[in-house]
Amino acid sequence: MARPETRARLAYERSHLASAARGVAIAAGLAALAVGLHRTSSITWLVAGVLGISLATLGWRGGSWRRGAIAGVLAGLPPLVVPSLVFALSTGEHCANCATAPSLACLASCLGSSLVVGALVGRHALRDRDPSRFALAAFATAAATGLLGCATTGLGGAIGVIAGLAAGGVTGWRGIKSLGYPDA
């Protein structure tokens, strides 16, 4: 019979390993989504690998690292999904059929949605116990998630998330309430 300290330590390690495995599963799901929505290349698989390693490592670390990584994935979803929606609604075609250069509407929608979500994540980072770790983890996973989309719009999304994180976190933006809306 193992000592209580040993059992507690094993449970602790198991939970961290399970969190790392969830990170790999999330990265695999996002890679599958990217393959379904966008043209893929060898860089897509490289980015998916980086995202999987990042989510596994940050999930295993736990705390602010894990919370920031999940927030970053959520912040990276708009650059991954929104350009496909805009392209489909504006042309009636699937984004994987677009020319190698994205349209201005795809770039603008990706950048705009990324700025908004990045600002929200930056604002949320301010409330975390360790804002710098949260923001670093969010930045890493948001950039990788956004880059799973086509390289040009994904890069625009990564830039948007970075700018949004800066606007939401560094400047101390306090959200809708700061604009005078008391019920927000």
PyMOL CGO cylinders between C-alpha atoms (Angstrom):
from pymol import cmd
from pymol.cgo import CYLINDER

trace = [
    CYLINDER, 0.00, 0.00, 0.00, 1.46, 3.31, -1.10, 0.3, 1, 1, 1, 1, 1, 1,
    CYLINDER, 1.46, 3.31, -1.10, 1.82, 6.17, 1.34, 0.3, 1, 1, 1, 1, 1, 1,
    CYLINDER, 1.82, 6.17, 1.34, -0.72, 9.00, 1.10, 0.3, 1, 1, 1, 1, 1, 1,
    CYLINDER, -0.72, 9.00, 1.10, 1.98, 11.40, -0.14, 0.3, 1, 1, 1, 1, 1, 1,
    CYLINDER, 1.98, 11.40, -0.14, 2.92, 9.01, -2.93, 0.3, 1, 1, 1, 1, 1, 1,
    CYLINDER, 2.92, 9.01, -2.93, -0.70, 8.53, -3.98, 0.3, 1, 1, 1, 1, 1, 1,
    CYLINDER, -0.70, 8.53, -3.98, -1.27, 12.28, -3.97, 0.3, 1, 1, 1, 1, 1, 1,
    CYLINDER, -1.27, 12.28, -3.97, 1.85, 12.89, -6.06, 0.3, 1, 1, 1, 1, 1, 1,
    CYLINDER, 1.85, 12.89, -6.06, 0.81, 10.21, -8.58, 0.3, 1, 1, 1, 1, 1, 1,
    CYLINDER, 0.81, 10.21, -8.58, -2.68, 11.74, -8.86, 0.3, 1, 1, 1, 1, 1, 1,
    CYLINDER, -2.68, 11.74, -8.86, -1.11, 15.16, -9.37, 0.3, 1, 1, 1, 1, 1, 1,
    CYLINDER, -1.11, 15.16, -9.37, 1.18, 13.88, -12.15, 0.3, 1, 1, 1, 1, 1, 1,
    CYLINDER, 1.18, 13.88, -12.15, -1.66, 11.94, -13.79, 0.3, 1, 1, 1, 1, 1, 1,
    CYLINDER, -1.66, 11.94, -13.79, -3.80, 15.06, -13.95, 0.3, 1, 1, 1, 1, 1, 1,
    CYLINDER, -3.80, 15.06, -13.95, -0.96, 17.04, -15.58, 0.3, 1, 1, 1, 1, 1, 1,
    CYLINDER, -0.96, 17.04, -15.58, -0.33, 14.27, -18.11, 0.3, 1, 1, 1, 1, 1, 1,
    CYLINDER, -0.33, 14.27, -18.11, -4.05, 14.13, -18.90, 0.3, 1, 1, 1, 1, 1, 1,
    CYLINDER, -4.05, 14.13, -18.90, -4.03, 17.89, -19.48, 0.3, 1, 1, 1, 1, 1, 1,
    CYLINDER, -4.03, 17.89, -19.48, -1.07, 17.51, -21.85, 0.3, 1, 1, 1, 1, 1, 1,
    CYLINDER, -1.07, 17.51, -21.85, -2.91, 14.76, -23.73, 0.3, 1, 1, 1, 1, 1, 1,
    CYLINDER, -2.91, 14.76, -23.73, -5.98, 17.02, -24.03, 0.3, 1, 1, 1, 1, 1, 1,
    CYLINDER, -5.98, 17.02, -24.03, -3.74, 19.68, -25.55, 0.3, 1, 1, 1, 1, 1, 1,
    CYLINDER, -3.74, 19.68, -25.55, -2.52, 17.25, -28.20, 0.3, 1, 1, 1, 1, 1, 1,
    CYLINDER, -2.52, 17.25, -28.20, -6.13, 16.22, -28.93, 0.3, 1, 1, 1, 1, 1, 1,
    CYLINDER, -6.13, 16.22, -28.93, -7.19, 19.86, -29.28, 0.3, 1, 1, 1, 1, 1, 1,
    CYLINDER, -7.19, 19.86, -29.28, -4.30, 20.52, -31.67, 0.3, 1, 1, 1, 1, 1, 1,
    CYLINDER, -4.30, 20.52, -31.67, -5.27, 17.47, -33.75, 0.3, 1, 1, 1, 1, 1, 1,
    CYLINDER, -5.27, 17.47, -33.75, -8.86, 18.66, -33.92, 0.3, 1, 1, 1, 1, 1, 1,
    CYLINDER, -8.86, 18.66, -33.92, -7.79, 22.15, -34.97, 0.3, 1, 1, 1, 1, 1, 1,
    CYLINDER, -7.79, 22.15, -34.97, -5.50, 20.69, -37.64, 0.3, 1, 1, 1, 1, 1, 1,
    CYLINDER, -5.50, 20.69, -37.64, -8.42, 18.65, -38.99, 0.3, 1, 1, 1, 1, 1, 1,
    CYLINDER, -8.42, 18.65, -38.99, -10.56, 21.79, -39.03, 0.3, 1, 1, 1, 1, 1, 1,
    CYLINDER, -10.56, 21.79, -39.03, -7.83, 23.68, -40.89, 0.3, 1, 1, 1, 1, 1, 1,
    CYLINDER, -7.83, 23.68, -40.89, -7.55, 20.91, -43.49, 0.3, 1, 1, 1, 1, 1, 1,
    CYLINDER, -7.55, 20.91, -43.49, -11.30, 21.08, -44.03, 0.3, 1, 1, 1, 1, 1, 1,
    CYLINDER, -11.30, 21.08, -44.03, -11.42, 24.87, -44.33, 0.3, 1, 1, 1, 1, 1, 1,
    CYLINDER, -11.42, 24.87, -44.33, -8.22, 25.94, -46.06, 0.3, 1, 1, 1, 1, 1, 1,
    CYLINDER, -8.22, 25.94, -46.06, -5.56, 24.97, -48.51, 0.3, 1, 1, 1, 1, 1, 1,
    CYLINDER, -5.56, 24.97, -48.51, -2.86, 23.13, -46.68, 0.3, 1, 1, 1, 1, 1, 1,
    CYLINDER, -2.86, 23.13, -46.68, 0.85, 22.86, -47.22, 0.3, 1, 1, 1, 1, 1, 1,
    CYLINDER, 0.85, 22.86, -47.22, 3.80, 21.42, -45.37, 0.3, 1, 1, 1, 1, 1, 1,
    CYLINDER, 3.80, 21.42, -45.37, 3.84, 24.58, -43.26, 0.3, 1, 1, 1, 1, 1, 1,
    CYLINDER, 3.84, 24.58, -43.26, 0.32, 23.73, -42.03, 0.3, 1, 1, 1, 1, 1, 1,
    CYLINDER, 0.32, 23.73, -42.03, 1.65, 20.50, -40.59, 0.3, 1, 1, 1, 1, 1, 1,
    CYLINDER, 1.65, 20.50, -40.59, 4.65, 22.25, -39.05, 0.3, 1, 1, 1, 1, 1, 1,
    CYLINDER, 4.65, 22.25, -39.05, 2.36, 24.79, -37.37, 0.3, 1, 1, 1, 1, 1, 1,
    CYLINDER, 2.36, 24.79, -37.37, 0.03, 21.99, -36.20, 0.3, 1, 1, 1, 1, 1, 1,
    CYLINDER, 0.03, 21.99, -36.20, 3.04, 20.23, -34.64, 0.3, 1, 1, 1, 1, 1, 1,
    CYLINDER, 3.04, 20.23, -34.64, 4.16, 23.43, -32.92, 0.3, 1, 1, 1, 1, 1, 1,
    CYLINDER, 4.16, 23.43, -32.92, 0.62, 23.97, -31.63, 0.3, 1, 1, 1, 1, 1, 1,
    CYLINDER, 0.62, 23.97, -31.63, 0.42, 20.39, -30.33, 0.3, 1, 1, 1, 1, 1, 1,
    CYLINDER, 0.42, 20.39, -30.33, 3.76, 20.66, -28.54, 0.3, 1, 1, 1, 1, 1, 1,
    CYLINDER, 3.76, 20.66, -28.54, 2.84, 24.07, -27.13, 0.3, 1, 1, 1, 1, 1, 1,
    CYLINDER, 2.84, 24.07, -27.13, -0.56, 22.94, -25.85, 0.3, 1, 1, 1, 1, 1, 1,
    CYLINDER, -0.56, 22.94, -25.85, 0.90, 19.77, -24.36, 0.3, 1, 1, 1, 1, 1, 1,
    CYLINDER, 0.90, 19.77, -24.36, 3.71, 21.63, -22.62, 0.3, 1, 1, 1, 1, 1, 1,
    CYLINDER, 3.71, 21.63, -22.62, 1.56, 24.50, -21.36, 0.3, 1, 1, 1, 1, 1, 1,
    CYLINDER, 1.56, 24.50, -21.36, -1.20, 22.11, -20.29, 0.3, 1, 1, 1, 1, 1, 1,
    CYLINDER, -1.20, 22.11, -20.29, 1.29, 20.00, -18.39, 0.3, 1, 1, 1, 1, 1, 1,
    CYLINDER, 1.29, 20.00, -18.39, 2.72, 23.11, -16.67, 0.3, 1, 1, 1, 1, 1, 1,
    CYLINDER, 2.72, 23.11, -16.67, -0.76, 24.05, -15.43, 0.3, 1, 1, 1, 1, 1, 1,
    CYLINDER, -0.76, 24.05, -15.43, -1.91, 27.23, -13.73, 0.3, 1, 1, 1, 1, 1, 1,
    CYLINDER, -1.91, 27.23, -13.73, -1.66, 30.46, -15.68, 0.3, 1, 1, 1, 1, 1, 1,
    CYLINDER, -1.66, 30.46, -15.68, 0.19, 28.68, -18.49, 0.3, 1, 1, 1, 1, 1, 1,
    CYLINDER, 0.19, 28.68, -18.49, -2.74, 26.30, -19.05, 0.3, 1, 1, 1, 1, 1, 1,
    CYLINDER, -2.74, 26.30, -19.05, -5.41, 29.01, -18.71, 0.3, 1, 1, 1, 1, 1, 1,
    CYLINDER, -5.41, 29.01, -18.71, -3.54, 31.27, -21.13, 0.3, 1, 1, 1, 1, 1, 1,
    CYLINDER, -3.54, 31.27, -21.13, -3.07, 28.45, -23.64, 0.3, 1, 1, 1, 1, 1, 1,
    CYLINDER, -3.07, 28.45, -23.64, -6.81, 27.73, -23.76, 0.3, 1, 1, 1, 1, 1, 1,
    CYLINDER, -6.81, 27.73, -23.76, -7.60, 31.44, -24.05, 0.3, 1, 1, 1, 1, 1, 1,
    CYLINDER, -7.60, 31.44, -24.05, -5.08, 31.67, -26.87, 0.3, 1, 1, 1, 1, 1, 1,
    CYLINDER, -5.08, 31.67, -26.87, -6.72, 28.83, -28.78, 0.3, 1, 1, 1, 1, 1, 1,
    CYLINDER, -6.72, 28.83, -28.78, -10.05, 30.61, -28.43, 0.3, 1, 1, 1, 1, 1, 1,
    CYLINDER, -10.05, 30.61, -28.43, -8.43, 33.85, -29.62, 0.3, 1, 1, 1, 1, 1, 1,
    CYLINDER, -8.43, 33.85, -29.62, -6.88, 32.05, -32.58, 0.3, 1, 1, 1, 1, 1, 1,
    CYLINDER, -6.88, 32.05, -32.58, -10.18, 30.61, -33.80, 0.3, 1, 1, 1, 1, 1, 1,
    CYLINDER, -10.18, 30.61, -33.80, -11.37, 33.79, -35.59, 0.3, 1, 1, 1, 1, 1, 1,
    CYLINDER, -11.37, 33.79, -35.59, -8.34, 33.94, -37.92, 0.3, 1, 1, 1, 1, 1, 1,
    CYLINDER, -8.34, 33.94, -37.92, -8.85, 30.24, -38.59, 0.3, 1, 1, 1, 1, 1, 1,
    CYLINDER, -8.85, 30.24, -38.59, -12.60, 30.30, -39.26, 0.3, 1, 1, 1, 1, 1, 1,
    CYLINDER, -12.60, 30.30, -39.26, -13.77, 33.82, -40.16, 0.3, 1, 1, 1, 1, 1, 1,
    CYLINDER, -13.77, 33.82, -40.16, -11.94, 34.17, -43.52, 0.3, 1, 1, 1, 1, 1, 1,
    CYLINDER, -11.94, 34.17, -43.52, -13.52, 30.90, -44.70, 0.3, 1, 1, 1, 1, 1, 1,
    CYLINDER, -13.52, 30.90, -44.70, -16.96, 32.18, -43.77, 0.3, 1, 1, 1, 1, 1, 1,
    CYLINDER, -16.96, 32.18, -43.77, -16.37, 35.53, -45.48, 0.3, 1, 1, 1, 1, 1, 1,
    CYLINDER, -16.37, 35.53, -45.48, -15.04, 33.83, -48.62, 0.3, 1, 1, 1, 1, 1, 1,
    CYLINDER, -15.04, 33.83, -48.62, -17.96, 31.39, -48.73, 0.3, 1, 1, 1, 1, 1, 1,
    CYLINDER, -17.96, 31.39, -48.73, -20.54, 34.14, -48.22, 0.3, 1, 1, 1, 1, 1, 1,
    CYLINDER, -20.54, 34.14, -48.22, -18.99, 36.51, -50.75, 0.3, 1, 1, 1, 1, 1, 1,
    CYLINDER, -18.99, 36.51, -50.75, -18.17, 34.04, -53.54, 0.3, 1, 1, 1, 1, 1, 1,
    CYLINDER, -18.17, 34.04, -53.54, -20.27, 30.99, -52.82, 0.3, 1, 1, 1, 1, 1, 1,
    CYLINDER, -20.27, 30.99, -52.82, -17.17, 28.81, -53.03, 0.3, 1, 1, 1, 1, 1, 1,
    CYLINDER, -17.17, 28.81, -53.03, -15.11, 26.86, -50.51, 0.3, 1, 1, 1, 1, 1, 1,
    CYLINDER, -15.11, 26.86, -50.51, -12.05, 28.70, -49.18, 0.3, 1, 1, 1, 1, 1, 1,
    CYLINDER, -12.05, 28.70, -49.18, -9.74, 25.86, -50.25, 0.3, 1, 1, 1, 1, 1, 1,
    CYLINDER, -9.74, 25.86, -50.25, -10.68, 26.74, -53.86, 0.3, 1, 1, 1, 1, 1, 1,
    CYLINDER, -10.68, 26.74, -53.86, -9.56, 30.37, -53.59, 0.3, 1, 1, 1, 1, 1, 1,
    CYLINDER, -9.56, 30.37, -53.59, -6.58, 31.69, -55.47, 0.3, 1, 1, 1, 1, 1, 1,
    CYLINDER, -6.58, 31.69, -55.47, -3.24, 31.71, -53.70, 0.3, 1, 1, 1, 1, 1, 1,
    CYLINDER, -3.24, 31.71, -53.70, -3.73, 35.35, -52.67, 0.3, 1, 1, 1, 1, 1, 1,
    CYLINDER, -3.73, 35.35, -52.67, -6.59, 36.03, -50.25, 0.3, 1, 1, 1, 1, 1, 1,
    CYLINDER, -6.59, 36.03, -50.25, -9.16, 38.72, -50.92, 0.3, 1, 1, 1, 1, 1, 1,
    CYLINDER, -9.16, 38.72, -50.92, -9.15, 42.05, -49.11, 0.3, 1, 1, 1, 1, 1, 1,
    CYLINDER, -9.15, 42.05, -49.11, -12.40, 41.07, -47.37, 0.3, 1, 1, 1, 1, 1, 1,
    CYLINDER, -12.40, 41.07, -47.37, -10.78, 37.90, -45.98, 0.3, 1, 1, 1, 1, 1, 1,
    CYLINDER, -10.78, 37.90, -45.98, -7.78, 39.85, -44.69, 0.3, 1, 1, 1, 1, 1, 1,
    CYLINDER, -7.78, 39.85, -44.69, -9.91, 42.59, -43.15, 0.3, 1, 1, 1, 1, 1, 1,
    CYLINDER, -9.91, 42.59, -43.15, -12.29, 40.15, -41.46, 0.3, 1, 1, 1, 1, 1, 1,
    CYLINDER, -12.29, 40.15, -41.46, -9.40, 38.11, -40.10, 0.3, 1, 1, 1, 1, 1, 1,
    CYLINDER, -9.40, 38.11, -40.10, -7.54, 41.14, -38.75, 0.3, 1, 1, 1, 1, 1, 1,
    CYLINDER, -7.54, 41.14, -38.75, -10.66, 42.79, -37.33, 0.3, 1, 1, 1, 1, 1, 1,
    CYLINDER, -10.66, 42.79, -37.33, -11.98, 39.71, -35.55, 0.3, 1, 1, 1, 1, 1, 1,
    CYLINDER, -11.98, 39.71, -35.55, -8.50, 38.96, -34.21, 0.3, 1, 1, 1, 1, 1, 1,
    CYLINDER, -8.50, 38.96, -34.21, -8.12, 42.46, -32.79, 0.3, 1, 1, 1, 1, 1, 1,
    CYLINDER, -8.12, 42.46, -32.79, -11.40, 42.16, -30.89, 0.3, 1, 1, 1, 1, 1, 1,
    CYLINDER, -11.40, 42.16, -30.89, -10.72, 38.69, -29.51, 0.3, 1, 1, 1, 1, 1, 1,
    CYLINDER, -10.72, 38.69, -29.51, -7.10, 39.59, -28.68, 0.3, 1, 1, 1, 1, 1, 1,
    CYLINDER, -7.10, 39.59, -28.68, -8.29, 42.62, -26.73, 0.3, 1, 1, 1, 1, 1, 1,
    CYLINDER, -8.29, 42.62, -26.73, -10.69, 40.45, -24.74, 0.3, 1, 1, 1, 1, 1, 1,
    CYLINDER, -10.69, 40.45, -24.74, -7.95, 37.93, -23.96, 0.3, 1, 1, 1, 1, 1, 1,
    CYLINDER, -7.95, 37.93, -23.96, -5.58, 40.74, -22.96, 0.3, 1, 1, 1, 1, 1, 1,
    CYLINDER, -5.58, 40.74, -22.96, -8.23, 42.15, -20.67, 0.3, 1, 1, 1, 1, 1, 1,
    CYLINDER, -8.23, 42.15, -20.67, -8.78, 38.71, -19.16, 0.3, 1, 1, 1, 1, 1, 1,
    CYLINDER, -8.78, 38.71, -19.16, -5.02, 38.30, -18.65, 0.3, 1, 1, 1, 1, 1, 1,
    CYLINDER, -5.02, 38.30, -18.65, -5.07, 41.31, -16.34, 0.3, 1, 1, 1, 1, 1, 1,
    CYLINDER, -5.07, 41.31, -16.34, -7.39, 39.43, -13.97, 0.3, 1, 1, 1, 1, 1, 1,
    CYLINDER, -7.39, 39.43, -13.97, -5.28, 36.26, -13.89, 0.3, 1, 1, 1, 1, 1, 1,
    CYLINDER, -5.28, 36.26, -13.89, -2.99, 35.48, -10.94, 0.3, 1, 1, 1, 1, 1, 1,
    CYLINDER, -2.99, 35.48, -10.94, 0.05, 35.70, -13.21, 0.3, 1, 1, 1, 1, 1, 1,
    CYLINDER, 0.05, 35.70, -13.21, -0.80, 37.99, -16.14, 0.3, 1, 1, 1, 1, 1, 1,
    CYLINDER, -0.80, 37.99, -16.14, 2.56, 37.69, -17.87, 0.3, 1, 1, 1, 1, 1, 1,
    CYLINDER, 2.56, 37.69, -17.87, 2.48, 33.88, -18.03, 0.3, 1, 1, 1, 1, 1, 1,
    CYLINDER, 2.48, 33.88, -18.03, -1.15, 33.95, -19.12, 0.3, 1, 1, 1, 1, 1, 1,
    CYLINDER, -1.15, 33.95, -19.12, -0.40, 36.46, -21.89, 0.3, 1, 1, 1, 1, 1, 1,
    CYLINDER, -0.40, 36.46, -21.89, 2.71, 34.60, -23.12, 0.3, 1, 1, 1, 1, 1, 1,
    CYLINDER, 2.71, 34.60, -23.12, 0.83, 31.31, -23.32, 0.3, 1, 1, 1, 1, 1, 1,
    CYLINDER, 0.83, 31.31, -23.32, -2.13, 32.99, -25.01, 0.3, 1, 1, 1, 1, 1, 1,
    CYLINDER, -2.13, 32.99, -25.01, 0.14, 34.67, -27.54, 0.3, 1, 1, 1, 1, 1, 1,
    CYLINDER, 0.14, 34.67, -27.54, 1.92, 31.42, -28.44, 0.3, 1, 1, 1, 1, 1, 1,
    CYLINDER, 1.92, 31.42, -28.44, -1.20, 29.33, -28.92, 0.3, 1, 1, 1, 1, 1, 1,
    CYLINDER, -1.20, 29.33, -28.92, -3.25, 32.10, -30.56, 0.3, 1, 1, 1, 1, 1, 1,
    CYLINDER, -3.25, 32.10, -30.56, -0.55, 32.69, -33.16, 0.3, 1, 1, 1, 1, 1, 1,
    CYLINDER, -0.55, 32.69, -33.16, -0.22, 28.98, -33.92, 0.3, 1, 1, 1, 1, 1, 1,
    CYLINDER, -0.22, 28.98, -33.92, -4.00, 28.46, -34.07, 0.3, 1, 1, 1, 1, 1, 1,
    CYLINDER, -4.00, 28.46, -34.07, -4.45, 31.43, -36.40, 0.3, 1, 1, 1, 1, 1, 1,
    CYLINDER, -4.45, 31.43, -36.40, -1.57, 30.34, -38.61, 0.3, 1, 1, 1, 1, 1, 1,
    CYLINDER, -1.57, 30.34, -38.61, -3.31, 27.01, -39.24, 0.3, 1, 1, 1, 1, 1, 1,
    CYLINDER, -3.31, 27.01, -39.24, -5.50, 28.99, -41.63, 0.3, 1, 1, 1, 1, 1, 1,
    CYLINDER, -5.50, 28.99, -41.63, -4.06, 30.05, -44.94, 0.3, 1, 1, 1, 1, 1, 1,
    CYLINDER, -4.06, 30.05, -44.94, -0.66, 31.60, -44.33, 0.3, 1, 1, 1, 1, 1, 1,
    CYLINDER, -0.66, 31.60, -44.33, -1.52, 35.15, -45.37, 0.3, 1, 1, 1, 1, 1, 1,
    CYLINDER, -1.52, 35.15, -45.37, -4.74, 35.57, -43.42, 0.3, 1, 1, 1, 1, 1, 1,
    CYLINDER, -4.74, 35.57, -43.42, -3.36, 33.52, -40.55, 0.3, 1, 1, 1, 1, 1, 1,
    CYLINDER, -3.36, 33.52, -40.55, -0.41, 35.88, -40.30, 0.3, 1, 1, 1, 1, 1, 1,
    CYLINDER, -0.41, 35.88, -40.30, -2.82, 38.82, -40.33, 0.3, 1, 1, 1, 1, 1, 1,
    CYLINDER, -2.82, 38.82, -40.33, -4.76, 37.09, -37.56, 0.3, 1, 1, 1, 1, 1, 1,
    CYLINDER, -4.76, 37.09, -37.56, -1.61, 36.54, -35.50, 0.3, 1, 1, 1, 1, 1, 1,
    CYLINDER, -1.61, 36.54, -35.50, -0.74, 40.23, -35.88, 0.3, 1, 1, 1, 1, 1, 1,
    CYLINDER, -0.74, 40.23, -35.88, -4.31, 41.14, -34.91, 0.3, 1, 1, 1, 1, 1, 1,
    CYLINDER, -4.31, 41.14, -34.91, -4.18, 38.97, -31.80, 0.3, 1, 1, 1, 1, 1, 1,
    CYLINDER, -4.18, 38.97, -31.80, -0.84, 40.49, -30.76, 0.3, 1, 1, 1, 1, 1, 1,
    CYLINDER, -0.84, 40.49, -30.76, -2.17, 44.01, -31.25, 0.3, 1, 1, 1, 1, 1, 1,
    CYLINDER, -2.17, 44.01, -31.25, -5.38, 43.08, -29.42, 0.3, 1, 1, 1, 1, 1, 1,
    CYLINDER, -5.38, 43.08, -29.42, -3.45, 41.56, -26.51, 0.3, 1, 1, 1, 1, 1, 1,
    CYLINDER, -3.45, 41.56, -26.51, -1.46, 44.77, -26.28, 0.3, 1, 1, 1, 1, 1, 1,
    CYLINDER, -1.46, 44.77, -26.28, -4.61, 46.89, -26.42, 0.3, 1, 1, 1, 1, 1, 1,
    CYLINDER, -4.61, 46.89, -26.42, -6.47, 44.76, -23.89, 0.3, 1, 1, 1, 1, 1, 1,
    CYLINDER, -6.47, 44.76, -23.89, -3.65, 43.98, -21.50, 0.3, 1, 1, 1, 1, 1, 1,
    CYLINDER, -3.65, 43.98, -21.50, -0.87, 46.49, -21.65, 0.3, 1, 1, 1, 1, 1, 1,
    CYLINDER, -0.87, 46.49, -21.65, -3.05, 49.58, -21.89, 0.3, 1, 1, 1, 1, 1, 1,
    CYLINDER, -3.05, 49.58, -21.89, -5.35, 48.38, -19.12, 0.3, 1, 1, 1, 1, 1, 1,
    CYLINDER, -5.35, 48.38, -19.12, -8.54, 48.62, -21.18, 0.3, 1, 1, 1, 1, 1, 1,
    CYLINDER, -8.54, 48.62, -21.18, -11.44, 47.83, -18.90, 0.3, 1, 1, 1, 1, 1, 1,
    CYLINDER, -11.44, 47.83, -18.90, -14.10, 46.92, -21.46, 0.3, 1, 1, 1, 1, 1, 1,
    CYLINDER, -14.10, 46.92, -21.46, -17.62, 48.14, -22.10, 0.3, 1, 1, 1, 1, 1, 1,
    CYLINDER, -17.62, 48.14, -22.10, -18.08, 49.51, -18.57, 0.3, 1, 1, 1, 1, 1, 1,
    CYLINDER, -18.08, 49.51, -18.57, -15.31, 52.02, -19.24, 0.3, 1, 1, 1, 1, 1, 1,
    CYLINDER, -15.31, 52.02, -19.24, -17.44, 53.39, -22.09, 0.3, 1, 1, 1, 1, 1, 1,
    CYLINDER, -17.44, 53.39, -22.09, -20.25, 54.24, -19.67, 0.3, 1, 1, 1, 1, 1, 1,
    CYLINDER, -20.25, 54.24, -19.67, -22.49, 51.21, -20.09, 0.3, 1, 1, 1, 1, 1, 1,
    CYLINDER, -22.49, 51.21, -20.09, -23.30, 50.23, -16.49, 0.3, 1, 1, 1, 1, 1, 1,
    CYLINDER, -23.30, 50.23, -16.49, -25.05, 46.91, -17.21, 0.3, 1, 1, 1, 1, 1, 1,
    CYLINDER, -25.05, 46.91, -17.21, -22.29, 45.38, -19.34, 0.3, 1, 1, 1, 1, 1, 1,
]
cmd.load_cgo(trace, "trace")
